[in-house]
């Protein structure tokens, strides 16, 4: 079908980037300014910060819930076709996914209001790309095994679900200390879409039964749709069908010249008592309206065929008959493939974070601490602690419903120059996800590196999940330091 060509094109375009999005190591790590992007209501103690352009936040994450590269390509003496059959076709379901995310800070900064130190402002621009593809269970089986021995089985076309996007985000946030126990925040976002594709509302089936005029009868009932934005223009340039350069088109779209949208982040931090803290945030509650370079494809209808039906010897009476073309015309009349340029709306993959943290251990001197619980005025200063432990919850909206992860963490601070955070996370990708983050403060220079699923780094080809983030900032705490 003609539908598969554009669909496969955008799938492979998106899959070339590094969608899971949980950043449990960065969340609530308040010595790092970029944590404000995960909770605009985070407690802040610095007077101002400036991220090093293109280096203050580089984040990449990729995962597969059902299979690894090593499962298929390991040199273990097992035939490749047998691996595909046992480990992919028989080992994966329609809920298994392949996903990836990349986010890069173009610039990021923040400052505390001089007239009202209870207010902290943050702003910046970052690029983000996401891709997710669910394993098309029935369609993969049909492609690999065929339908010859599958009489009466309905192959579900709804198993095909995929989505991807690339966009630039311009953001401005306000963080306010309400009182000694409560800090709240909000962030407004303007999205500038670069490209988008999604095919997530498909339905229908393919069915093979015994025929009446031939041995087999095939029925296809389809309601399938693929929507794209920003892809046709790039394809036209690559095929020399349009003037310009790919770089010029991408730059224009990234700088508010693409599809536009609006969003908001909300967050809070609340002290139940001097040592127990709860936090929460709701991110990317927003949408993008796609109206430029839009191309949609649809396949809708019902068709039943028993193949070429030729009644002999009458068929030889018309020497100009084209039986195959007649068959194709008949199917296309019953099951039309169409394209359009209709604008459409997409909603961002909204995320939810929550945590409970318990601070404990030996209280440290204010001059030796980098704790986020330090307030913005002398009256708000809390006794900081060297240790913290707790639980974090993360959930993100996906085409097949919400996807959740639960994290246990331990945070240890060494004076005012070093802090370490260890995590153990349970999600659909792994039951043994150990992470470690380091935040180093050398005078005004802030450097951090965070890595997840450390056990998987022994053999990345055999790992279902990998995530890392690195960044460099200049910080100032003013009187509070």
C-alpha positions as CSV (number, residue, x, y, z in Angstrom):
1,X,0.0,0.0,0.0
2,X,1.1,3.5,-0.7
3,X,0.6,4.4,3.0
4,X,3.6,2.4,4.1
5,X,6.2,4.5,2.2
6,X,5.6,7.8,4.0
7,X,5.0,6.0,7.3
8,X,8.3,4.1,7.1
9,X,10.1,7.3,6.1
10,X,9.0,9.3,9.2
11,X,9.6,6.3,11.5
12,X,13.2,6.0,10.5
13,X,13.6,9.7,10.5
14,X,12.5,9.9,14.1
15,X,14.3,6.7,15.2
16,X,17.6,8.3,14.2
17,X,17.4,10.5,17.3
18,X,18.0,9.6,20.8
19,X,11.3,8.9,24.5
20,X,11.0,7.8,28.1
21,X,11.8,11.3,29.7
22,X,12.0,10.3,33.4
23,X,14.9,12.3,35.0
24,X,14.9,10.9,38.5
25,X,18.5,11.9,39.1
26,X,17.9,15.6,38.3
27,X,14.5,16.0,39.9
28,X,14.6,17.8,43.3
29,X,18.4,18.1,43.1
30,X,18.2,21.7,44.0
31,X,21.9,22.6,43.8
32,X,21.5,22.2,40.0
33,X,19.6,25.1,38.3
34,X,18.3,22.9,35.5
35,X,16.1,21.1,38.1
36,X,13.8,24.1,37.8
37,X,12.8,22.7,34.4
38,X,11.4,19.7,36.2
39,X,9.7,21.6,39.1
40,X,9.2,25.4,38.7
41,X,8.2,25.3,42.4
42,X,11.6,24.0,43.6
43,X,13.3,25.8,46.5
44,X,16.2,27.9,45.2
45,X,19.1,29.4,47.2
46,X,21.2,31.1,44.5
47,X,21.0,34.8,43.7
48,X,21.5,34.2,39.9
49,X,22.9,31.6,37.5
50,X,23.9,31.5,33.9
51,X,24.2,28.4,31.9
52,X,27.1,27.9,29.5
53,X,25.4,28.2,26.0
54,X,24.9,24.7,24.4
55,X,26.6,23.1,27.4
56,X,24.4,23.8,30.5
57,X,22.1,20.9,29.8
58,X,22.7,18.0,27.4
59,X,20.3,15.1,27.9
60,X,19.8,11.9,26.0
61,X,17.7,8.8,26.8
62,X,16.7,5.7,24.8
63,X,15.0,2.5,25.8
64,X,13.4,-0.7,24.5
65,X,11.0,-2.6,26.8
66,X,11.0,-5.9,24.8
67,X,14.3,-6.7,23.1
68,X,17.9,-5.6,22.8
69,X,20.4,-5.4,20.0
70,X,22.3,-8.3,21.5
71,X,19.1,-10.5,21.5
72,X,19.2,-10.4,17.7
73,X,22.8,-9.9,16.7
74,X,24.9,-11.7,19.4
75,X,27.3,-14.3,18.0
76,X,25.7,-17.2,19.9
77,X,25.3,-19.8,17.1
78,X,21.5,-19.3,16.9
79,X,20.1,-18.7,13.4
80,X,19.0,-15.1,13.0
81,X,15.5,-16.0,11.7
82,X,15.0,-18.2,14.7
83,X,16.0,-15.3,17.0
84,X,13.5,-13.1,15.3
85,X,10.8,-15.7,15.6
86,X,11.4,-16.6,19.3
87,X,12.6,-13.3,20.8
88,X,10.6,-10.8,18.8
89,X,7.5,-12.4,17.3
90,X,6.8,-14.7,20.2
91,X,8.5,-12.6,22.9
92,X,7.0,-9.1,22.4
93,X,3.5,-7.7,22.6
94,X,1.7,-4.6,21.3
95,X,2.6,-2.8,24.6
96,X,6.3,-3.1,24.1
97,X,8.0,0.0,22.8
98,X,11.1,1.6,21.4
99,X,11.5,5.2,22.5
100,X,14.1,8.0,22.7
101,X,14.5,11.6,23.8
102,X,17.2,14.3,23.3
103,X,17.1,17.7,24.9
104,X,19.8,20.4,24.6
105,X,19.8,23.7,26.3
106,X,20.6,26.5,23.9
107,X,20.8,29.0,26.7
108,X,19.4,29.1,30.3
109,X,19.6,31.6,33.1
110,X,17.9,33.0,36.2
111,X,18.0,35.7,38.8
112,X,16.4,36.8,42.1
113,X,14.4,40.0,42.3
114,X,16.2,42.7,44.1
115,X,13.1,44.5,45.2
116,X,11.4,41.2,46.3
117,X,13.9,38.4,47.1
118,X,11.1,35.9,47.5
119,X,10.7,35.9,43.7
120,X,13.1,34.1,41.4
121,X,12.9,34.3,37.6
122,X,14.3,31.8,35.2
123,X,14.3,31.8,31.4
124,X,15.8,30.1,28.4
125,X,15.5,28.1,25.1
126,X,16.0,24.4,24.5
127,X,15.7,22.0,21.7
128,X,13.8,18.7,22.2
129,X,13.1,15.7,20.1
130,X,11.0,12.6,21.0
131,X,10.2,9.4,19.2
132,X,8.1,6.4,20.3
133,X,7.2,3.3,18.3
134,X,5.1,0.5,19.7
135,X,5.8,-3.0,18.5
136,X,3.2,-3.7,15.8
137,X,2.6,-7.3,17.0
138,X,0.1,-8.6,14.5
139,X,1.5,-6.7,11.5
140,X,5.1,-8.0,12.3
141,X,3.8,-11.6,12.5
142,X,1.9,-11.1,9.2
143,X,5.0,-9.7,7.5
144,X,7.3,-12.5,8.8
145,X,5.1,-15.6,8.7
146,X,2.5,-14.6,6.1
147,X,-1.2,-15.6,6.2
148,X,-1.1,-19.0,4.5
149,X,-1.6,-21.0,7.7
150,X,-3.6,-18.3,9.5
151,X,-7.2,-18.9,8.2
152,X,-9.7,-17.1,10.4
153,X,-7.2,-15.0,12.3
154,X,-7.8,-11.3,12.4
155,X,-4.6,-9.3,12.2
156,X,-5.3,-6.1,14.1
157,X,-4.2,-2.9,12.3
158,X,-4.6,-1.0,15.5
159,X,-1.3,-2.4,16.7
160,X,0.5,0.2,14.6
161,X,1.1,3.2,16.9
162,X,4.0,5.7,16.5
163,X,4.7,9.3,17.2
164,X,7.6,11.7,17.0
165,X,8.4,15.4,17.1
166,X,11.1,17.9,17.1
167,X,10.7,21.4,18.5
168,X,12.3,24.4,20.1
169,X,10.9,25.6,23.5
170,X,11.1,29.2,24.7
171,X,10.3,29.5,28.4
172,X,10.0,31.9,31.3
173,X,9.3,30.8,34.9
174,X,8.5,32.5,38.2
175,X,9.3,30.9,41.5
176,X,7.9,32.4,44.7
177,X,8.4,31.7,48.4
178,X,4.9,31.9,49.9
179,X,6.0,31.3,53.5
180,X,8.6,29.3,55.5
181,X,6.9,26.0,54.5
182,X,5.6,26.6,50.9
183,X,7.3,27.5,47.6
184,X,5.3,27.5,44.3
185,X,6.2,28.2,40.7
186,X,4.9,28.3,37.2
187,X,6.6,28.3,33.8
188,X,5.1,29.6,30.5
189,X,6.3,27.9,27.3
190,X,6.1,28.8,23.6
191,X,6.7,25.9,21.3
192,X,8.1,26.3,17.8
193,X,7.6,23.0,15.9
194,X,10.2,21.8,13.5
195,X,8.7,18.5,12.5
196,X,6.0,16.1,13.7
197,X,4.5,12.8,12.7
198,X,2.0,10.6,14.4
199,X,-0.1,7.6,13.5
200,X,-1.9,6.5,16.7
201,X,-5.6,6.1,16.1
202,X,-5.5,3.2,13.6
203,X,-8.1,0.5,13.6
204,X,-9.3,-2.4,11.3
205,X,-8.1,-5.9,10.5
206,X,-6.8,-8.2,7.8
207,X,-8.6,-11.6,7.5
208,X,-8.0,-14.7,5.4
209,X,-10.8,-17.2,4.9
210,X,-11.8,-20.0,2.6
211,X,-13.0,-18.6,-0.7
212,X,-16.0,-19.5,-2.9
213,X,-14.5,-18.9,-6.4
214,X,-10.9,-19.4,-5.4
215,X,-9.1,-21.2,-2.6
216,X,-8.7,-18.2,-0.3
217,X,-10.6,-15.0,0.3
218,X,-8.8,-11.9,1.8
219,X,-10.7,-9.1,3.6
220,X,-9.1,-5.8,4.6
221,X,-11.1,-3.4,6.8
222,X,-9.0,-0.3,7.5
223,X,-9.3,3.1,9.2
224,X,-5.7,4.2,9.2
225,X,-4.2,7.7,9.2
226,X,-0.7,9.2,9.3
227,X,-0.3,13.0,9.9
228,X,2.9,14.8,9.3
229,X,4.2,18.4,9.5
230,X,7.5,19.8,8.4
231,X,8.6,16.6,6.7
232,X,7.5,17.1,3.1
233,X,9.5,20.3,2.7
234,X,12.7,18.6,3.8
235,X,12.0,15.6,1.5
236,X,11.4,18.0,-1.4
237,X,14.8,19.7,-0.8
238,X,16.6,16.4,-0.5
239,X,15.0,15.3,-3.8
240,X,15.9,18.6,-5.5
241,X,12.2,19.3,-6.0
242,X,12.5,22.6,-4.0
243,X,15.1,25.3,-3.5
244,X,16.8,26.2,-0.3
245,X,18.8,24.2,2.2
246,X,17.7,21.8,5.0
247,X,19.7,23.8,7.5
248,X,18.0,27.0,6.5
249,X,14.5,25.5,6.8
250,X,15.3,23.9,10.2
251,X,16.7,27.1,11.6
252,X,13.7,29.1,10.5
253,X,11.3,26.7,12.1
254,X,13.3,26.5,15.3
255,X,13.2,30.3,15.6
256,X,9.4,30.7,15.8
257,X,9.0,30.2,12.1
258,X,7.4,26.8,12.4
259,X,4.2,25.5,13.9
260,X,3.4,27.4,17.1
261,X,2.0,26.2,20.4
262,X,1.6,27.2,24.1
263,X,2.2,25.3,27.3
264,X,2.6,25.7,31.0
265,X,4.5,24.0,33.9
266,X,3.3,24.1,37.5
267,X,5.1,23.0,40.7
268,X,5.4,23.3,44.4
269,X,7.6,22.3,47.5
270,X,6.0,22.0,50.9
271,X,7.6,21.2,54.3
272,X,5.5,18.9,56.4
273,X,8.0,19.4,59.2
274,X,11.6,20.6,59.4
275,X,12.9,17.3,58.0
276,X,10.1,16.0,55.8
277,X,9.4,17.6,52.4
278,X,6.9,16.8,49.6
279,X,7.2,18.1,46.1
280,X,5.1,17.9,42.9
281,X,5.0,19.2,39.4
282,X,2.9,19.0,36.2
283,X,4.9,19.6,33.0
284,X,4.1,20.4,29.4
285,X,0.4,21.0,29.8
286,X,0.1,22.4,26.3
287,X,-0.4,21.9,22.6
288,X,1.1,22.7,19.2
289,X,-1.0,23.7,16.2
290,X,0.4,22.3,12.9
291,X,-0.5,24.4,9.9
292,X,2.7,24.7,7.8
293,X,4.0,22.0,5.5
294,X,1.2,19.7,6.5
295,X,0.7,16.3,4.8
296,X,-1.8,13.7,5.8
297,X,-2.4,10.2,4.5
298,X,-5.4,8.0,5.1
299,X,-6.6,4.5,4.1
300,X,-10.3,4.0,4.9
301,X,-12.8,1.4,3.7
302,X,-13.5,-2.3,3.3
303,X,-12.4,-4.6,0.5
304,X,-12.8,-8.4,0.0
305,X,-11.0,-10.2,-2.8
306,X,-10.4,-13.8,-3.9
307,X,-7.6,-12.7,-6.3
308,X,-7.9,-12.8,-10.0
309,X,-11.1,-14.4,-11.0
310,X,-11.1,-15.7,-14.6
311,X,-13.9,-17.8,-15.9
312,X,-12.5,-20.1,-18.6
313,X,-12.9,-20.3,-21.6
314,X,-14.9,-17.1,-21.7
315,X,-11.9,-15.1,-20.4
316,X,-10.0,-15.7,-23.7
317,X,-12.7,-14.0,-25.7
318,X,-11.3,-10.5,-24.7
319,X,-7.6,-10.5,-25.6
320,X,-7.2,-7.0,-24.2
321,X,-8.3,-7.9,-20.6
322,X,-5.9,-6.9,-17.9
323,X,-7.0,-9.1,-15.0
324,X,-4.4,-7.8,-12.5
325,X,-5.2,-4.1,-13.3
326,X,-8.9,-4.9,-12.9
327,X,-8.2,-6.4,-9.5
328,X,-6.2,-3.3,-8.4
329,X,-8.9,-0.9,-9.6
330,X,-11.5,-2.9,-7.8
331,X,-9.6,-2.8,-4.5
332,X,-8.7,0.9,-4.7
333,X,-12.4,1.7,-5.4
334,X,-13.4,-0.1,-2.2
335,X,-10.4,1.0,-0.1
336,X,-9.3,4.4,-1.3
337,X,-5.9,5.8,-0.4
338,X,-6.0,9.6,0.0
339,X,-3.8,12.4,1.0
340,X,-4.6,15.9,2.3
341,X,-3.2,19.1,3.7
342,X,-5.5,19.6,6.6
343,X,-4.1,21.4,9.7
344,X,-4.2,19.6,13.0
345,X,-3.6,19.9,16.8
346,X,-1.3,17.8,18.9
347,X,-1.0,17.8,22.7
348,X,2.4,17.5,24.4
349,X,3.3,14.4,26.3
350,X,2.3,15.7,29.7
351,X,4.5,14.6,32.7
352,X,3.8,14.3,36.4
353,X,6.4,14.3,39.1
354,X,6.0,13.8,42.8
355,X,8.3,13.1,45.7
356,X,8.6,12.8,49.5
357,X,12.1,13.5,51.0
358,X,13.3,13.0,54.5
359,X,16.4,15.0,55.6
360,X,18.5,13.5,58.4
361,X,21.9,13.2,59.9
362,X,24.3,15.7,61.4
363,X,23.2,19.4,60.8
364,X,25.9,21.3,59.0
365,X,27.1,24.8,59.2
366,X,25.5,27.2,56.7
367,X,28.9,28.1,55.3
368,X,29.7,24.5,54.6
369,X,26.4,23.5,53.1
370,X,24.9,23.5,49.6
371,X,21.5,22.4,50.7
372,X,18.5,23.5,48.8
373,X,16.5,24.1,52.0
374,X,18.3,27.4,52.6
375,X,15.8,30.2,52.3
376,X,16.1,33.6,50.6
377,X,16.1,35.7,53.8
378,X,17.6,35.2,57.2
379,X,14.2,34.5,58.7
380,X,13.6,31.7,56.2
381,X,16.9,29.9,56.8
382,X,16.3,26.2,57.8
383,X,18.8,23.9,59.4
384,X,20.4,22.0,56.5
385,X,21.3,18.3,56.7
386,X,24.0,16.2,55.1
387,X,21.7,13.4,54.1
388,X,18.4,12.9,52.4
389,X,16.4,9.9,51.3
390,X,12.9,9.3,49.9
391,X,10.7,8.2,47.0
392,X,9.9,9.8,43.7
393,X,7.1,9.1,41.2
394,X,7.0,9.9,37.6
395,X,4.3,9.4,35.0
396,X,4.0,10.5,31.4
397,X,1.2,10.3,28.9
398,X,1.7,7.9,26.0
399,X,-0.3,6.7,23.0
400,X,-1.2,3.5,24.8
401,X,-1.9,5.2,28.1
402,X,0.1,6.6,31.1
403,X,3.6,5.1,31.7
404,X,4.8,5.3,35.3
405,X,8.1,4.8,37.2
406,X,8.9,4.6,40.9
407,X,12.3,5.7,42.3
408,X,14.0,5.3,45.7
409,X,16.9,7.7,46.2
410,X,19.7,8.6,48.7
411,X,21.4,12.0,48.6
412,X,24.7,12.8,50.3
413,X,26.4,16.2,50.6
414,X,30.1,16.7,51.3
415,X,30.5,20.3,52.5
416,X,29.7,23.0,49.9
417,X,31.6,21.5,47.0
418,X,30.2,18.0,46.3
419,X,27.0,16.1,46.4
420,X,26.1,12.6,45.2
421,X,22.7,11.1,44.5
422,X,22.0,7.4,44.0
423,X,18.8,6.0,42.7
424,X,17.0,2.7,42.1
425,X,14.1,2.9,39.6
426,X,11.5,0.4,38.6
427,X,9.7,0.9,35.3
428,X,8.7,-1.1,32.2
429,X,12.2,-0.9,30.8
430,X,14.2,-2.4,33.7
431,X,13.9,-3.8,37.3
432,X,17.5,-3.2,38.0
433,X,18.0,0.4,37.1
434,X,20.7,1.9,39.3
435,X,21.7,5.5,38.7
436,X,24.3,7.8,40.1
437,X,24.6,11.6,39.8
438,X,27.5,13.9,40.8
439,X,27.2,17.7,41.4
440,X,30.5,19.6,41.8
441,X,30.8,23.2,42.9
442,X,34.2,24.8,42.3
443,X,33.7,28.4,43.4
444,X,31.1,29.9,41.0
445,X,31.5,27.0,38.5
446,X,28.8,24.3,38.7
447,X,29.4,21.0,36.9
448,X,27.1,18.0,37.0
449,X,26.9,14.6,35.4
450,X,24.1,12.1,35.8
451,X,23.9,8.6,34.4
452,X,21.2,5.9,34.7
453,X,21.1,2.1,34.5
454,X,24.8,1.8,35.3
455,X,24.7,-2.0,35.1
456,X,23.8,-1.7,31.5
457,X,27.0,0.1,30.6
458,X,28.9,-3.2,30.9
459,X,27.3,-4.1,27.5
460,X,25.2,-1.4,25.9
461,X,24.2,-3.7,23.1
462,X,22.5,-5.9,25.7
463,X,20.9,-3.1,27.7
464,X,17.3,-2.1,27.3
465,X,17.8,1.4,28.6
466,X,20.4,4.1,28.8
467,X,20.3,7.7,30.0
468,X,22.7,10.5,30.8
469,X,22.8,14.2,31.4
470,X,25.7,16.7,31.7
471,X,25.9,20.4,32.2
472,X,28.0,23.4,33.2
473,X,26.7,26.6,34.9
474,X,28.0,29.8,36.7
475,X,26.2,30.3,40.0
476,X,26.1,33.0,42.7
477,X,24.5,32.6,46.1
478,X,25.2,36.2,47.3
479,X,24.6,36.7,51.0
480,X,23.1,33.3,51.5
481,X,26.5,31.6,51.0
